């Protein structure tokens, strides 16, 4: 079952200061690698790169962040196109998502994912067949 991974999951997995969230995110990514079920969008990869090199307590250097991007680039199901943006605008109107969250959800729908792992959206919410799950709810 394909599962979409939001930027925050990748960031926590590679953030040396994220504590238990790092452990949980890394375990989730490992499971998705083993089951060949992980999906990301180009937006997620670029957001990861920017935030990993600028906003982490111990930022990654550009080469290190690029290596992580290259690792997960294989998970891009399809490039984001105009139809994805149009769908995102419809989702934004229906659910009042931010523009960037709407684009993430639209990409997950287009990739036919059943799950979208994100800390930023409402856990348990279903959007056009995609269930949003926060993998950190059990983390102290």
HUURCOR-V922563 format. One record per backbone hydrogen bond with DSSP energy under -0.5 kcal/mol. NH is the residue of the N-H (numbers start at 1). CO is the residue of the C=O. E is the energy in kcal/mol with one decimal. If there is no record, write none. Layout:
BEGIN
nh | co | e
NH | CO | E
NH | CO | E
END
This chain:
BEGIN
nh | co | e
3 | 37 | -3.0
4 | 115 | -2.9
5 | 39 | -2.6
6 | 4 | -0.5
6 | 117 | -2.4
9 | 6 | -1.1
10 | 6 | -1.1
11 | 7 | -2.5
12 | 8 | -2.4
13 | 9 | -2.0
14 | 10 | -1.0
14 | 11 | -0.8
15 | 12 | -1.3
16 | 14 | -0.7
18 | 15 | -2.0
21 | 18 | -1.6
22 | 18 | -0.5
23 | 19 | -1.6
24 | 20 | -2.6
25 | 21 | -2.8
26 | 22 | -2.6
27 | 23 | -2.2
28 | 24 | -2.2
29 | 25 | -2.6
30 | 26 | -2.4
31 | 27 | -2.3
32 | 28 | -2.2
33 | 29 | -2.3
34 | 30 | -2.8
35 | 31 | -2.0
36 | 32 | -0.5
36 | 33 | -0.9
37 | 32 | -2.2
38 | 32 | -0.8
39 | 3 | -1.8
40 | 75 | -1.5
45 | 41 | -1.9
46 | 42 | -2.3
47 | 43 | -2.8
48 | 44 | -2.6
49 | 45 | -2.3
50 | 46 | -2.6
51 | 47 | -2.6
52 | 48 | -3.2
53 | 49 | -1.6
54 | 50 | -0.8
55 | 51 | -2.5
56 | 51 | -1.0
59 | 56 | -0.7
60 | 52 | -2.8
65 | 61 | -2.6
66 | 62 | -2.2
67 | 63 | -2.0
68 | 64 | -1.8
69 | 65 | -2.4
70 | 66 | -2.7
71 | 67 | -2.0
72 | 68 | -2.1
73 | 69 | -1.3
74 | 71 | -0.6
75 | 72 | -1.9
76 | 73 | -1.7
77 | 40 | -0.9
77 | 75 | -0.7
85 | 81 | -1.8
86 | 82 | -2.5
87 | 83 | -2.4
88 | 84 | -2.5
89 | 85 | -2.3
90 | 86 | -1.8
91 | 87 | -2.6
92 | 88 | -2.7
93 | 89 | -1.9
94 | 90 | -2.5
95 | 91 | -3.1
96 | 92 | -1.8
102 | 98 | -2.7
103 | 99 | -1.7
104 | 100 | -1.6
105 | 101 | -2.6
106 | 102 | -2.6
107 | 103 | -2.1
108 | 104 | -2.1
109 | 105 | -2.4
110 | 106 | -2.6
111 | 107 | -1.8
112 | 109 | -1.8
113 | 108 | -2.4
114 | 2 | -2.2
115 | 2 | -1.0
116 | 131 | -2.6
117 | 4 | -3.1
118 | 116 | -0.6
118 | 133 | -2.3
124 | 132 | -3.4
125 | 122 | -1.8
127 | 130 | -2.7
130 | 127 | -1.9
131 | 114 | -2.7
131 | 129 | -0.5
132 | 125 | -2.9
132 | 130 | -0.5
133 | 116 | -2.6
135 | 133 | -0.8
137 | 134 | -1.2
139 | 136 | -1.3
END
